[in-house]
Amino acid sequence: MTARSGTRRGLVVSCAYDLARVAGLEGITIGRVATLSCISKSGLLAHFNTREGLQIAVLDFATELFLHSVMTTANRTERGRPRLRAMMQQWFECLRDAGPACVLLAATCEYDGRTGPQRDLLVRYQQRWRAEVVSAIDLARQMDELSPGEESAQVAFELCAIAIALHHQASALGYDAARLRADISLERLLSTLSLHA
């Protein structure tokens, strides 16, 4: 991925991303990232101009990392319902270790109700990902593996709700217990929608 490419800019984004994994997007400051990346504040600002610019670079990186992780795995899976299931299971897996999915979901909560470019980017990310899920649902329907009765956008909403519940409940229940519930919910929903259940 771009931020791991070995460039100075990439090093800074990587350090800021790692910081966001533990401190959230708001935990990213020019001073902390400059210290972590061993680059002066002025050198860091030469690449990003502002803290906001650095936060946006982290969101871009986390989004690409998430999509690459999920879709690379899913695209190796048979098309149709198996691929839709693989997308969801890989999303669940991305939530295991406070990876890019957690950074993005946490940032969505951080910026809920705010205005500005960070929130705008998060909305675009959500729309992009939801479109991927809807596309996978539609493909499974075209292959007669899911019933046509429920609107694809509604199914995508419910699938995304399962992953968001896993993210939320993992801290209270522990990841493994919450993941078990998420897997059960996923299979129940897919079974309900299946033409061949």
C-alpha positions in Angstrom: 0.0 0.0 0.0 1.1 3.6 -0.6 1.7 4.6 3.0 4.1 1.6 3.5 6.1 2.4 0.4 9.2 3.6 2.2 8.8 7.3 1.2 9.0 9.9 3.9 5.4 10.8 3.4 4.5 7.1 3.6 6.4 6.7 6.9 4.5 9.7 8.4 1.1 8.2 7.3 2.1 4.8 8.7 3.0 6.4 12.1 -0.2 8.5 12.1 -2.3 5.4 11.2 -0.7 3.4 14.0 -1.5 6.2 16.4 -5.1 6.4 15.2 -5.5 2.7 15.9 -5.0 3.4 19.7 -5.9 7.0 20.1 -8.5 7.6 17.4 -8.3 10.1 14.6 -8.5 13.0 17.0 -5.5 11.6 18.8 -3.4 12.4 15.8 -1.4 15.6 16.4 1.5 17.1 14.4 3.7 16.9 17.5 3.0 13.3 18.3 3.4 12.1 14.8 6.6 14.1 14.3 8.1 12.4 17.3 7.0 8.9 16.3 8.3 9.4 12.7 11.5 11.2 13.8 10.7 14.0 11.4 10.5 17.7 12.4 7.2 19.4 12.6 8.1 21.7 9.8 9.1 18.7 7.7 5.9 17.0 8.4 3.8 20.1 7.6 5.7 20.3 4.3 4.0 17.1 3.2 0.5 17.7 4.7 0.1 21.4 5.4 -2.2 20.9 8.4 -3.2 18.3 11.0 -6.5 18.0 9.0 -4.5 17.1 5.9 -2.7 14.4 7.8 -6.0 13.0 9.2 -7.4 12.8 5.7 -4.3 11.0 4.5 -4.8 8.5 7.3 -8.5 8.0 6.3 -7.5 7.5 2.7 -4.9 4.9 3.7 -7.2 3.1 6.1 -9.9 2.9 3.5 -7.6 1.5 0.8 -6.1 -0.9 3.3 -9.6 -2.1 4.3 -10.9 -2.5 0.8 -7.7 -4.3 -0.3 -7.9 -6.7 2.6 -11.5 -7.5 2.2 -11.8 -7.6 -1.5 -8.5 -9.5 -2.2 -9.8 -12.3 0.0 -13.4 -12.2 -1.3 -12.3 -12.1 -4.9 -10.6 -15.5 -4.4 -13.9 -17.0 -3.4 -16.6 -18.3 -5.8 -18.9 -15.6 -7.1 -22.4 -15.3 -5.7 -23.4 -16.0 -2.1 -20.0 -17.5 -1.1 -18.3 -14.2 -2.1 -20.8 -12.1 -0.2 -20.2 -14.3 2.9 -16.5 -14.1 2.4 -16.7 -10.3 2.2 -18.5 -10.1 5.5 -16.3 -12.7 7.2 -13.2 -10.8 6.2 -14.8 -7.6 7.4 -15.4 -9.3 10.7 -11.7 -10.4 10.7 -10.6 -6.9 10.1 -12.3 -5.9 13.3 -10.3 -8.4 15.3 -7.1 -6.4 16.0 -8.2 -2.7 15.8 -7.1 -2.6 12.1 -8.4 -0.4 9.4 -12.0 -1.3 9.9 -11.8 -0.2 13.5 -10.0 3.0 12.6 -12.8 3.9 10.1 -15.7 2.9 12.4 -14.2 4.7 15.4 -13.7 7.8 13.2 -17.3 7.6 12.0 -18.4 7.8 15.7 -15.8 10.6 16.4 -17.1 12.7 13.6 -20.8 12.0 13.9 -22.7 15.2 14.0 -19.7 17.3 12.9 -19.1 19.0 9.6 -15.8 19.2 7.6 -13.7 17.3 5.2 -13.0 14.4 7.5 -16.7 13.6 7.9 -17.3 14.1 4.2 -14.6 11.6 3.4 -16.0 9.1 5.9 -19.4 9.4 4.3 -17.9 8.8 0.9 -16.1 5.7 2.3 -19.3 4.4 3.7 -21.1 4.9 0.4 -18.3 3.3 -1.5 -18.3 0.2 0.8 -22.1 0.0 0.8 -22.0 0.0 -3.0 -19.6 -3.0 -2.9 -21.9 -4.9 -0.6 -25.0 -4.1 -2.7 -23.1 -5.2 -5.8 -22.2 -8.5 -4.2 -25.9 -9.0 -3.2 -27.1 -8.2 -6.7 -24.6 -10.6 -8.2 -25.8 -13.4 -5.9 -29.4 -12.6 -7.0 -28.4 -12.7 -10.7 -27.0 -16.2 -10.0 -30.3 -17.2 -8.3 -28.6 -17.7 -4.9 -30.6 -15.1 -3.0 -34.3 -14.3 -3.2 -35.3 -11.2 -5.0 -37.9 -10.2 -2.4 -35.9 -7.8 -0.2 -34.4 -4.6 -1.6 -30.6 -4.9 -1.9 -30.0 -1.6 0.0 -32.0 -3.0 2.9 -30.0 -6.3 2.9 -26.8 -4.3 2.8 -28.0 -2.2 5.7 -28.7 -5.3 7.8 -25.3 -6.9 6.8 -23.5 -3.7 7.8 -25.4 -3.5 11.0 -24.1 -6.9 12.0 -20.5 -5.7 11.5 -21.1 -2.5 13.4 -22.6 -4.5 16.3 -19.5 -6.7 16.3 -17.3 -3.7 16.6 -19.4 -2.3 19.4 -19.9 -5.5 21.4 -16.3 -6.8 21.0 -15.1 -4.6 23.9 -17.9 -5.7 26.2 -18.1 -9.4 25.3 -14.6 -10.0 24.0 -14.0 -10.4 20.3 -14.4 -14.1 20.1 -17.8 -14.1 21.9 -19.0 -11.2 19.8 -17.7 -12.8 16.6 -19.7 -15.9 17.3 -22.9 -13.8 17.6 -22.0 -12.0 14.4 -21.4 -15.2 12.5 -24.7 -16.6 13.7 -26.5 -13.4 12.6 -24.8 -13.5 9.2 -25.8 -17.1 8.6 -29.4 -16.5 9.8 -29.8 -13.5 7.4 -28.2 -15.4 4.4 -30.4 -18.4 5.2 -33.5 -16.2 5.3 -32.7 -14.8 1.9 -31.6 -18.0 0.3 -33.6 -19.6 -2.5 -32.0 -23.0 -1.7 -32.2 -23.0 2.1 
